[in-house]
Amino acid sequence: MSQHTPIVDRPPLTLATKLLYASGSVGTGIKKSGLATFVMIFYNQVLGVPAEIVGLALGIALVVDAFVDPIIGQVSDNFHSRWGRRHPFMYASILPVSLGFMALWMAPSGWSHQSLFIYLLAFVLMVRIFDTFFEMPAAGLMAELTDGYDQRTALVSLRYIFGTLGALLMKIAAYRIFLQPDDNDAAGILNREGYAHYGITAAVVICVAFLAATLGTHHRIPFLHRPRKRRITFVAMAREIAATLNNRSWMALMASGVFVAIAKGAASGIGLYFAAYFWGLRSHQISLLVVADLVASLLGAFVSTWVGARLGKKRAAIVAFVCAVLSSIGPMTLRLVDLMPPNHSDSLFYILFGATLVHEFAGMLAAVLLSSMAVDLVEDSQIKTGRRSEGLLFAADNLLQKAVAGIGVFFSGFMLMLVNFPAKARPGSVAPEILQALGLAYVLVIAPVYLAAIFCLFAYRIDRAAHERNLKTLQQQA
């Protein structure tokens, strides 16, 4: 028998509720983009902290955060309050994430590298852990708001649209407003005061986005699943976790996500290094690539429901994944064999612009479909275990992804150290052989890891027919 009380006569989701729910992803997108794009270069190139120390702090925070995820997921799955299972955690996240993110960009002057390491680690941990208080319950909430096969893809795509808008519009604002270039810094990436203004603005937007999503879904609490009250021992909880995660399709998605996390973690901290140093792009060119990223990502999210409905989620995700990988490593590989136009040429920028369009469109399409495939695991798991474990399923997947992403982030700092990349270096002043070595390391890491991620997806088994069978079975049980 299911250990959750079924909800009857649930009213349909209104457009306003969908938009407010998805708006929370604006804050999550800004947080992810800021940590991935600017933290490494701010602490390494602006503050002078060695890259391997910055990478170590980011990696430790990711690993710690990864082990917090399943705890929050399992607790929120079984939590009882007059505000339901999810919303108390979402409310509790708002101020800590906003204030912690703002503090990241206001590091004190004159501190030693060791002191800045502790400062960075403390506030990254604060941001990541309390963001989990929002993101894990919010992700679990998605499976409760709708159970339709295509409707879930639409809701996931809406969250990705808002997350993309938040991340990329704030990134455009950083390049166009806050990080102003000067004679010694054509890319504008060394402007310390600009990072502080960026942090304050981003923190305010994060606070508003989280509050809007939490308040905007508060009225749905009476129509959400309610776990039955029970006393459970630690051993019994461990057995329930093991039983929930013993699912072949979940393992396939998890393994794919692990490989993606390794690749993204390795690339997250050095993307701006490639733009400013390897390709020699100027501030306005970097911001134009962000615009291309924004347009292509939104288009990918908009068409994801249509593509998934016609090709099937798994098949469409695999095709999109292949296109994203090829467009990511293609320009870098061609430069390494001296088949790309020289830096500062118009043709180089046009090629990078086109590659960005393809990569972000395909990457967003794959991301939405993979997330929707993960939501479809909820009913499959419920049939096998008798429990709805949305939070646990998403949190366990995040645990492994974040843990290995921590290794990848640390490795990004290690790569910079390995090639002797100088600190506080002006764009255009780094030796060509150092840049070549960095590009080669990037390709050798990214290509095989992404191929492994694609291969794992073939073991996923839940298609439209299987999902509809699961829903029918649960209706009969209810």
N, C-alpha and C positions, 0 to 999 in steps of 0.2 A: 504494500500500500504506500502511496506517496506520502511523504512527511511534510507536504506543503498543502495548505488549504487552497483549493481552486477558486478562482474569482469568476463569478457569473455576471452577465449583464454589464460587461465593461464597455463604456462609451467609446466611440472611435476617437482617434487622435485628431485634434484640430490642427490646422496649419500653424497657428500661433504657438501651440505647445511644441510642435516639432521644431520650429525655429528657435524658440527659447532653449529647448533641450540641447540643440546643436550648438548654440552660441557659447556654451562652456568650452568648446574646443578652441575658441579664439585664444583663451588664456593658456590652454595646454600647448597650442601651436607656438605661441610667443615664447613660452618657457623652453620648449624643445629647441626651437630655432636659436634662441640666445645662447643656450649652453653649448649647442653643437657648433655654431658659427663664430661666436665672438669671444668666449671665455679663454680659449687657448691663446689666441693672438693678443688679447688684452693683458693677460698675466705674463705671457712670455715676451712679447715685443714692446709693450707699453711699460710694464712694471719691471721687466728684466728677470723674471723668475725662470730658471732653466726649464725647458720644455718637458723633460722627463719628470720633473717634480710636479708640474701642472697636470701632466697625464696621470701621474700616480694618484693625485687628489681626486680627479674626476673618475678614475677607475674604482677607487675605494668607495666613493659615494654611490656609484652605480651598483656595485656588488651588495653593499649594505641595503640599498633601496630594493634590490631584487628579492632579498629575504623578508622584507617588510610586506611586499605585495601579497603573498599567499596568506599571511596572517590577517591582513585587512580584508582580503577576499573571503576567507572562511568565516571571520567574525561577522562581516556584513551579511553573509548568507544566512546566518542564524541569529541575527540581532533582533531584539524586541524593544520597541518604543512606540509612543503615540505618534511619532513621525516616521514610522516604518523602519525598514532595515537599512536603507541607503542614505537617506537625507541627513541624519545627524552627522555622519562623517563628512558629507559634502559641505555642510555649513562650517564645520570645524576647520576646514582646510583654507578658507578664504584669506584671512589675515596673515597667517604664517607664510604662505607661498608668496603673497604680494610683498611683504616686508623683507623676506629673505632674498627675493630676486633683486629688489632695489639695493640692498646692502652689498651684493656681489660687485657692483660697479663703483663702490665708494670705499675701496680699500685704502687704509691709511698710508700716508707718505713716509718714507724713511725706515720702514720696517725691514727686517732681515728676510732672506728667502724662506727660512724655517717658519718665521712668524706669519708670513703671507700664505705659506702652505696650510697652516692651521686655520687661518682666517677663511681661505677659500674652501677648505674641506668642511668647516662648520656650516657655512651658509649654503653650500651646494647640498649637503645632507639635509638641512632644514627645508630647502625648496623641494628636493626630490621626495622626501618622506611624506611631507604634508600634501604634495601634489598627488601622491598615491591615495590619500584620504579622499580626494575628489575623483580621480580618474578610475580607480577600481570600482567603487560603487556606481559611478556614472556609466561605465561600460556594462556592468551587470544589469543596470536599469534598462538598457536597450532591448534585451531579450524579453523583458516584461511589458514593454510598451506596445510591441506588435509581434505576432508569430508568423506572418506571411513570408513566404520564400523570397519574393521580389520586393515586398515592402521593406524587409530588413535591409536589403541592398540599398534601397532608396534612402533609408534613415542613416545608414552608415555613410553613404555618399554625402549626405547633408552635413554630417559631422566633419567629414574631410574637407568639404568646401569651406566651412567656417574656420577650421583649423588652418587651412592653407591661406585664407584671407588674413587671419591674424598674424601668422608667421611671416608671410611675404610682404604685407603692407607695412608691418613694423620694421622689416629689414630694409625696405625701400626708404622708409623715413630715416633709418639710421644712416644710409649712404647719402641721401639727398639733403637731410636737415642737420643731423647731429654730428656726423663724421665728415667735417669739411676738409678738403685737401688744401695743401699749401705748397710752397716751392720745394720743400724737402720731402714731401709725402703726397705724391700724385693720387694715391688711392684713398687717402684720408683715414687710414686704419690706425694711425698712431695718435689720434686726438683724444687725450685723456679726459678732458672736460666734456667732450661730446658723449663719451660712454656713460658718464654720470647722468646727463640729461636723458639719454636713451633709457637708462635703468628706471628713473622716476616715472617717465611716461609709460613704459611697459608695465610697471607695477600697478599703476592706476587702471589700465585696461584689463589686466588679469583679474583684479578685484571685481570690477564691474561684470566681466564675463562669467566668472564663477557664481556670483550672486544672482545674475539673471537666470542661469540654467537651473540653479537650485530652487529659487522662488517660482520659476516658470513651470516646474514639474511637481511642485508641492501639492497641488490639488489632485494629482493622480494617486497619492498615497493610499486612499481607501480601495483602489482598484488593482493594487500590486499584490503579488503572492506573499502569503504570510506563513513563515515556518511554524510548525507546531512546537510548543514549549516542551523541552525535554532536558534531562540531566545526562551529560555525556562525559566520559572519562577521556584523558589524553590518549590512551591506547586506542579507544574506540574511534576517536577523531582521526588518529593516524590511519586506522584501517579504512575509514570512510574516504579520506583523501586518496589513499592508494587505489581504492576501488573506482573512484571517480576518474582518476587519471589513466586507468587501464583501458584505454580506448584507442584503437588503431588509427582512426582518422585524426584524433587529437595529437597522437604521437607524430603523425606525418606533418601536420601543420607546425608542431613544436620544433621538430628537427629542421624544417625549412626556415622557421623564424630564427633559430639559433645561428644558422649560417649567415642569414641576412644581417643579424645583429653584429657578428664578428666583422663583416665587411663594412657596415655603416659605422661601427665604432672606430675602426681603423681610419676611416675617411672623414669622420665628423669634425675633428679638430684641425684638419689641414686643408679644408676646401678653400678657405680664404688665402692660404699660402699659395696654392696653385693659381688662383685668380690674379693675385697681386704680383707674385714673384715669378712663377713658371710661365704664365702667359703674358705678363706685363700689362695687364688691363688697368685702365684708369677708373676713377671713382664713378663717372657717369656711365662707362661701359659695364661695370659690375652691376650698377643699378638697373641697366637695361636687360641684363641677363636675369635679374630677379623678376622683372616685368614679364619676360618670356616664361619664366618658371611659373608665375602666377596665372597667366593666361592658359598655358598648357595644362596645369594641374586642375584648374577649374573645369576645363573642357573634359579632361579625363574623368573627373568626378561626376559631371553631368551625364555622360554617356554610359557610365558603368552599369546602371540598372538595365538599360537597353541591351548592352553587349552581353551581360550575364544572363539575361532572359533568353537570348537567342543562341548563344554558343554553349551555355552552361558555365557556371562559375569557375570550375577547375580548369577547363580547357582555355577559357578566355584569359585566366590569370597566368597560365603557363606561357601563352603566346606573348602577352604583354610583358612578362618578366624577361623573356629573351630579348625583346626589342629594347627594353630599358638597359640591360647589361651591355649590349653591343654599342648603344649610343653613349654609354658612360666611359667605356675603356677605349673606344675607337679613336677619338682625337689624340689621346695621350699616347697610344700605341703608334699612330702615324708620326707624331713628333719624335718619338724615340728612334724611328728609322729614317728620320729627316725627310718626311713626305708632307709636312705641314708648312703653310706660309710663315714668314718670319713674324716675330712680335711687332706690334704697333701697325700692322698692315690691316686694311679694311677687310680683305678676304679672310684673314684669320678670324676676325670678330664675327663675320657672317657665318662661318663654319661652326664656331662655338655657339652662336645664337641658334642655328638650326639643330645642332646636337642637343642643346638644352630643351628645345621644344619637344623633340621626340622623347628624350629621356624622362622629362617630367610628366608628359601625357601618359606614356606607357607605365611609368612608375606609380602614378596616382591610380590608374585603372587597376593595376595589380594589387595595390594596397587596399583599395575599397573592397575588391572581390575577396581577398584573403580574410579581411575582417568580417565580412558577411558569412564566409564559410565557417569562421570560428563561432559566430553566433548560432549557426545551425547545429552546432554540437550540443547545445543545451538540452534539447528534447531527446536526442539520441542517448545522452548520458542519463537523463531522468528515467528513461525506460529501463535501463540496465541497473540503476542503483536505487530508484525510488525517491531520489532527492533532486531538487533544482539547485544547481551549484554554479550559477553564472559567475559569481565573483571568484570562486576558487579556480574555475577553468581558465578565466582570463588572467588571473593573478599567477597561476603556476606557469603559464606560457611566458608571462612577463618576467618571472623569476629567472628562468633559464636564459631568455634573451638579454636581459639586463646584466646578468652575471658575465656572460661571454662578451657582451658589448663593453663591459668594464675592462676586459682583457684587450679588446680592440682599441679602446680609447687610450689605455696605457701604451699600447703598441704604436699609436700615432705619435705620441711624445717620444717613444723610443726610436722611431724612424728618423725623426728630426735630429735626435742626438747622434744616431748612427752615421748620418751623412754630414755631421758637424755643421748643421744649419746655425748661423750666427744669431744671437739675440740683438734686439734693437737695430735690425738691419733695414736700411732704406730699400724700397723696391728698385730694382735695376742694379743693385750693388752686390748681389750674391753671385758667386762664381758659377759659370755654366755647368761645370762637372758636378757640383753639388745638386743643382736642379735636375740634371739628368738622372743622377742616382736616386733622388726622391721620386721622380716619375716612374722609374723602373720598379722600385719597391712597391709603389702603389698598384701598378698593373699586375705584378706577380702575386699580390695578396687578393685583389678584388676578383679577378677572373675565375680562378678555380673555386673560390668560396661561393660565389653566386651560382656557378654551375651546379654545385652540390645542393644548394637551396632549391633550384628548379627540379632536380632529380627527385627530391623527397616528396614533392607535391603529387607525384603519380600514385602514391599509396593512399591518398585521401579518397573516401568511398561515399560520401553523402551527396547525392544529386537531388534534383527536384522530386523525383519519385520516392526516394528514400525518406526525404523530409516529410512529404505528405503522408506516407505510411506511419511515420512517428507521431504526427499530429493526430491521426485517426486513432491510433492505439491509446494515446493519452486521453482523448475524448471518451473512448469506451471505458477506460479505467475511472475517469471522473464521474 
